[in-house]
Amino acid sequence: MQDDVVIDAYPLRSVDKIRYADTDRQGHVNNAAFSTFLETGRVELLYDAGEPLAEPGAAFVIARLVLDFRAEIRWPGEVVIGTRVAKVGRSAVTLEQGLFQGGACVATAETVIVQMDETTRRSRPLSPAAAAKFSAVGAVGRA
């Protein structure tokens, strides 16, 4: 396990409250809740009502999600979700995220999101404005 993942490496931050219902019989947060926490960070980037990124008639869908568990999350408390854009493609964007509790990284994830045409159900190119916004949320302090 690497201890070098820090919240400062992520330009976007979200906070989610840990609910008692998120816990399992072992007393820690169930692994399914980790994906829900990651969703909070993605949604705050993808679905900004003031500046929508999806083209009219298009939606974002997850094509790939890789989640690495690093430590337990305990109730009660909060989880801080860090999000950054690792790569912008023609119709897809790769996000890197970290989940943090008490300043410690408890999980990391990589998600590939594709813009899909709602009629054809096929990938659809990102607009230049969306690509620029995604590029602006690149990794902090990475070469």
C-alpha positions in Angstrom: 0.0 0.0 0.0 1.3 3.4 -1.0 0.9 6.3 1.4 1.8 9.0 -1.2 -1.8 9.8 -2.3 -2.9 13.1 -0.9 -6.0 15.2 -1.3 -3.9 18.1 -2.6 -3.3 16.2 -5.8 -7.0 16.6 -6.8 -8.3 20.0 -7.9 -12.0 19.1 -7.3 -13.2 18.2 -3.8 -16.6 17.0 -2.6 -17.7 15.8 0.8 -20.2 13.0 1.6 -21.6 12.1 4.9 -21.2 8.5 6.0 -24.5 7.0 7.0 -25.0 4.3 9.5 -26.8 2.4 6.8 -23.5 2.3 4.8 -22.0 0.0 7.4 -21.9 -3.8 7.3 -21.8 -6.6 10.0 -18.0 -6.0 10.5 -18.7 -2.4 11.6 -17.0 -0.7 8.6 -18.5 0.9 5.5 -19.6 -1.7 3.0 -17.5 -1.8 -0.2 -20.6 -0.9 -2.3 -20.8 2.5 -0.6 -17.3 3.4 -2.0 -18.8 3.5 -5.5 -21.5 5.8 -4.3 -19.0 8.2 -2.8 -17.1 8.2 -6.1 -20.3 9.0 -7.9 -20.7 12.1 -5.8 -17.4 13.5 -7.1 -18.1 12.6 -10.7 -21.6 14.1 -10.7 -20.3 17.4 -9.3 -18.0 17.7 -12.4 -20.3 16.2 -15.1 -23.6 17.7 -14.2 -23.0 21.3 -13.3 -26.5 22.9 -14.0 -24.9 26.2 -14.7 -22.4 24.9 -17.2 -23.6 21.5 -18.6 -20.9 19.4 -20.3 -23.0 16.9 -22.2 -24.3 18.0 -25.5 -28.1 18.2 -25.9 -29.4 14.7 -26.7 -26.3 13.2 -25.1 -25.5 11.7 -21.7 -22.4 10.5 -19.9 -22.1 6.8 -19.1 -19.4 4.7 -17.3 -17.5 2.5 -19.6 -14.9 1.3 -17.1 -14.4 1.6 -13.3 -11.3 0.3 -11.5 -11.5 0.7 -7.7 -8.6 -0.1 -5.3 -9.4 -0.4 -1.7 -6.6 0.9 0.6 -8.2 1.0 4.1 -11.5 0.8 5.9 -13.9 3.6 6.2 -15.6 3.9 9.6 -18.9 5.5 10.7 -19.6 8.2 11.8 -17.9 10.9 9.8 -17.4 12.2 6.4 -15.5 11.1 3.3 -13.7 13.7 1.1 -13.7 12.8 -2.6 -10.9 14.2 -4.7 -11.4 14.2 -8.5 -9.0 15.0 -11.4 -9.0 14.5 -15.1 -6.2 12.2 -16.3 -7.0 12.1 -20.0 -9.4 13.7 -22.5 -10.2 11.8 -25.7 -12.5 12.3 -28.6 -15.7 11.1 -26.9 -14.3 10.0 -23.5 -12.7 11.3 -20.4 -10.6 9.4 -17.8 -11.1 10.5 -14.2 -8.9 9.7 -11.3 -10.4 9.9 -7.8 -9.3 9.4 -4.3 -11.5 8.8 -1.2 -10.1 10.3 2.1 -11.2 9.9 5.7 -9.4 11.8 8.4 -6.8 12.9 5.9 -5.8 9.3 4.9 -6.5 7.9 1.5 -8.8 4.9 1.8 -9.4 4.2 -1.9 -8.4 5.3 -5.4 -10.3 4.8 -8.6 -10.0 5.3 -12.3 -13.2 5.8 -14.3 -13.6 6.1 -18.1 -16.7 8.1 -18.9 -18.1 8.2 -22.5 -20.5 10.8 -23.9 -23.2 8.7 -25.5 -25.8 9.9 -28.1 -29.2 9.1 -26.5 -30.8 8.2 -29.8 -28.1 6.0 -31.4 -26.7 4.7 -28.1 -23.2 5.1 -29.5 -20.4 7.3 -28.5 -20.5 11.0 -29.5 -17.6 13.4 -29.7 -17.1 15.9 -26.9 -17.7 19.5 -27.7 -14.6 21.7 -27.8 -16.0 23.5 -24.7 -16.5 20.3 -22.8 -13.0 19.1 -23.8 -11.5 22.4 -22.6 -13.3 22.2 -19.3 -12.2 18.7 -18.7 -8.6 19.6 -19.6 -8.7 22.4 -17.1 -9.4 19.9 -14.3 -6.2 18.0 -15.0 -4.0 16.6 -12.3 -2.3 19.1 -9.9 1.5 18.9 -9.8 1.8 16.0 -12.2 4.3 16.0 -15.1 
